[in-house]
């Protein structure tokens, strides 16, 4: 029986892409010392962890960008289930 619910893989891919998009809108990829986006979706629970290590003088603040990226990932997944 087909379902309209997205697969776990689709959820993870959507969240990852959304978070990465936010980060790369703020920083050039070549400037980042490190970028790690970890997404899990198990038993209906989404977890998004974003770690950014930009150059020391980079603006905006990396913590703010990471928070925005995680929230954007959540919103993108919410749209999948809408």
Buried (B, 14 or more C-beta within 10 A) or exposed (E): EEEEEBEBEEBBBBBBEBBBEBBEEBBEEEEBEEBEBEBEBEEEEBEBEBEBEBEEEBEEEBEEBBEBBBBBBBEBBEEEEE
